[in-house]
Amino acid sequence: MVTEMDQNINIDDVDTKMEKKSLIHCTDVNVFYDDKQALFNVDLNINEKEVTSLIGPSGCGKSTFIRCLNRMNDVIETCSFNGSIIINGQDIYDPEIDVVELRAKIGMVFQKPNPFPKSVFDNVAYGPKLHGRFLNKSDMNNKVEDSLIKAGLWDEIKDRLNEPGTALSGGQQQRLCIARAIAVDPEIILMDEPCSALDPIATARIEELIDELKVNYTIVIVTHSMQQAARVSQRTAFFHLGNLIEVGDTGKIFRSPDNEQTEAYVTGRYG
Amino acid sequence: MTDKALTLKRKFAETRFKIYGLASLFLAMVMLVVIISSMTYRSIPAFTNYGINLEIKLANEFIDKDDLDYRGIIRETIFSLDSECDDRKCRRSFSKLFSSGAAYDLRDALEEDESLYEKNFNFYILFSDDADLFYKFGIDKNLPENERRLNDQEILWLEGFQEKGLVEKKFSSNLFTNGDSREPEIAGVLGAVIGSMYTILITLIISFPIGVLAAIYLESFASKNRITDFIEVNINNLAAVPSIVFGLLGLALFINFFGMPRSAPLVGGCVLSLMTLPVIIIATRASLQSVPPSIREAALAMGASEMQVVFQHILPAALPGILTGTIIGLARAFGESAPLLLIGMVAFVVDIPQSVMDPATALPVQVYIWADSPERAFVAKTSAATLVLIFLLIIINLAAVILRKKYELKW
């Protein structure tokens, strides 16, 4: 285990040539749905406290990959995984790992805003309650307020905490989902096309938010919008047909990618 | 064809379809109205009863409260109407005009008001069903005397009462406060209603938790393999099994094997649970499936375990559907009679059941028993009991609607 980790860190140092410490080490990740292979030998390291975007045409496996990071693929019965993903020195696919604890450290925001059909307050308080934190009422109020402030939603809905979360607008719902995710103080936030169901103004708001959040959280975002990847991320990984084609600084990927396929994709020639 | 012709054709097809829909809706409504109104019309006579107000003279009599001959008092009172009638045959014929329930009514009245033991008071004595029908519908006097329910002398008496203005028509509360009886004028549905309630209560207690938990397990936890497929097919088949088969099963299993009492709501409830279970399981699974998967994903990603996801998110969201399915299943069980016939709930039970172990009958079975009775007065009673059954079913279905509205979540 130790040697494997050392190896990863070495690869990472060569890879990015940056001082940023890498937090997630993925080695040789293969994912199958039944017999169909969705990811082929993906090796990817994700740095702490910055935004990594995953881009690529539809069906390229980027959503499958992001869902490996918090083992959300476990719930799909036909899905099988092999390889290793190490977060904080721990292999998250180790049979001894408790998925529930893992997911408490890794928040996730989905493509379609999916607040629970409960009040705004209960939506945010759900995670802390679930994990047995902030049982005191005023602590809980503070936590909810704090999370909503961080998600940039507090000023808009501080008087509407008892309304159902589903009554908010789409952009507000998505920020509510972000608030819900950060209420459990995760280290990592995964975002699977968080803006694809939102209008440009709500999208801009979320992008600003991502920018603010990266100070405290490691963020992985899947996006179909190249502009969005360019705007919010520091590193970009390009997937194609289940293979990781290229990964590097966002500037480099968009300006002078090493790989022809990457270039064709980011310049809009296909995908 | 031109664009315009196509548009016209499409619009015509739409209008035609709308008309078909409205027509079938109208037809359904008409049938419903016909059924309910004919039922109501036939049942009207059952809600009233003719009787006669007579003075009961208890003053100046020595009375032993513990051993009072109520029947004797009633006889004495009614024979005072016609003092010439003193031979056995005449007296029997005369007393046939009055309900045999009058003695019990008198006992109840005296027990309620003890001061009556020492006075003379007016008491309302019910007529028997034949006399009652005579006042309601008359009688065909052209029929030979031996083919009539009442002979010439009896008709004379009844007409005499009417001329003297003694006859009085009253609302028949017996229908709602009594158990079954051989005498139509004192027979009521209360025993059957209570029996049905006990039966349904047992059905609910057994089938709701088992059905819902089985559905949750099958839907959310069981792995999909041949065994669960097999179970699923069998549950769907069970829902289509004729109810009388469940009755046979109940007879063999609960009564003959486990030795549970015959005619008891407990057994009835068990049998109806067997019948209702597949319905509840199927309805519950359908409503669990209809909860958007995004809610499940959201909760899982927050770190909820599979069980927490089910009980904190999916079940509350599916609850309206589950409750509706359960209540519809129970309503079906409530109107079921065939399996109950087989386990002996078709017995003639006069007493109102006090527990689930007492012999009882159910409302639909009561309808069957009355429809089968030879007395003409039971025709109206049958319709009245049917109305009560329909009324209770409407209440049950209304409960389903209200519960659904109450627990419905906004997405």
Boltz contact constraints between the chains, C-beta under 6 A:
constraints:
  - contact:
      token1: [A, 100]
      token2: [B, 303]
      max_distance: 6.0
  - contact:
      token1: [A, 100]
      token2: [B, 305]
      max_distance: 6.0
  - contact:
      token1: [A, 103]
      token2: [B, 303]
      max_distance: 6.0
  - contact:
      token1: [A, 104]
      token2: [B, 303]
      max_distance: 6.0
  - contact:
      token1: [A, 108]
      token2: [B, 301]
      max_distance: 6.0
  - contact:
      token1: [A, 112]
      token2: [B, 294]
      max_distance: 6.0
  - contact:
      token1: [A, 114]
      token2: [B, 294]
      max_distance: 6.0
  - contact:
      token1: [A, 114]
      token2: [B, 298]
      max_distance: 6.0
  - contact:
      token1: [A, 117]
      token2: [B, 409]
      max_distance: 6.0
  - contact:
      token1: [A, 127]
      token2: [B, 302]
      max_distance: 6.0
  - contact:
      token1: [A, 130]
      token2: [B, 304]
      max_distance: 6.0
  - contact:
      token1: [A, 164]
      token2: [B, 410]
      max_distance: 6.0
  - contact:
      token1: [A, 166]
      token2: [B, 410]
      max_distance: 6.0
  - contact:
      token1: [A, 166]
      token2: [B, 411]
      max_distance: 6.0
